[in-house]
């Protein structure tokens, strides 16, 4: 189309901390991970309506991605 939608500004981050565990082997360990999607919680707007005869022509009525999402993980390596 001839219309451009709003720009996207999406940042994802993750942090990992590893701990050594001496049981059952010397190489065993635990990894703790936290991941954040859309970490700064910027609104991500969808493209505007492009049907010229629609009542909402040119209006943005939806979001294109989810708001901030956090995810935690714990992994045991042996």
C-alpha positions as CSV (number, residue, x, y, z in Angstrom):
1,X,0.0,0.0,0.0
2,X,0.8,3.7,0.0
3,X,0.7,4.0,3.8
4,X,3.5,3.3,6.2
5,X,2.8,2.0,9.6
6,X,4.6,3.1,12.8
7,X,8.1,2.1,13.5
8,X,8.9,-0.9,15.7
9,X,11.1,-0.6,18.8
10,X,11.4,-4.0,20.4
11,X,14.3,-5.1,22.8
12,X,14.7,-8.6,24.2
13,X,17.3,-9.4,26.9
14,X,18.5,-12.4,28.9
15,X,20.7,-12.9,31.9
16,X,22.3,-16.2,33.0
17,X,24.1,-17.1,36.2
18,X,25.9,-20.4,36.6
19,X,26.6,-22.2,39.9
20,X,28.9,-25.1,40.4
21,X,27.5,-28.1,42.3
22,X,29.9,-30.8,43.5
23,X,27.3,-33.6,43.4
24,X,27.2,-36.1,41.7
25,X,30.2,-35.1,39.6
26,X,32.8,-32.3,39.6
27,X,31.3,-30.9,36.4
28,X,27.7,-30.6,37.6
29,X,26.1,-27.2,37.8
30,X,22.9,-25.2,37.9
31,X,22.1,-22.4,35.4
32,X,19.5,-19.8,36.3
33,X,18.2,-17.7,33.4
34,X,15.8,-14.8,33.2
35,X,14.6,-13.6,29.8
36,X,12.6,-10.4,29.1
37,X,10.8,-9.9,25.8
38,X,9.9,-6.2,25.0
39,X,12.0,-5.4,28.1
40,X,11.3,-1.6,28.0
41,X,7.6,-2.2,27.4
42,X,7.3,0.1,24.4
43,X,3.9,0.1,22.7
44,X,4.1,-1.6,19.3
45,X,1.2,-0.4,17.2
46,X,-0.2,-2.3,14.2
47,X,-0.5,-0.9,10.7
48,X,-3.5,1.5,10.1
49,X,-6.6,0.3,8.3
50,X,-6.1,0.7,4.5
51,X,-9.6,0.1,3.2
52,X,-10.7,3.5,1.9
53,X,-14.5,2.9,2.3
54,X,-14.1,1.6,5.9
55,X,-15.2,3.8,8.8
56,X,-11.8,3.4,10.5
57,X,-9.7,4.3,7.5
58,X,-6.2,5.4,8.6
59,X,-6.8,4.5,12.2
60,X,-4.7,2.1,14.2
61,X,-6.9,-0.2,16.2
62,X,-4.6,-2.9,17.5
63,X,-1.2,-3.7,18.9
64,X,1.3,-5.8,16.9
65,X,3.2,-7.6,19.7
66,X,2.6,-8.5,23.4
67,X,3.5,-6.2,26.2
68,X,6.6,-7.1,28.4
69,X,6.9,-10.8,29.0
70,X,9.3,-12.3,31.6
71,X,10.4,-15.9,31.6
72,X,12.4,-17.8,34.2
73,X,14.4,-21.0,33.7
74,X,16.4,-23.3,35.9
75,X,18.6,-26.0,34.4
76,X,20.7,-28.7,36.1
77,X,23.7,-29.9,34.2
78,X,25.5,-33.2,35.1
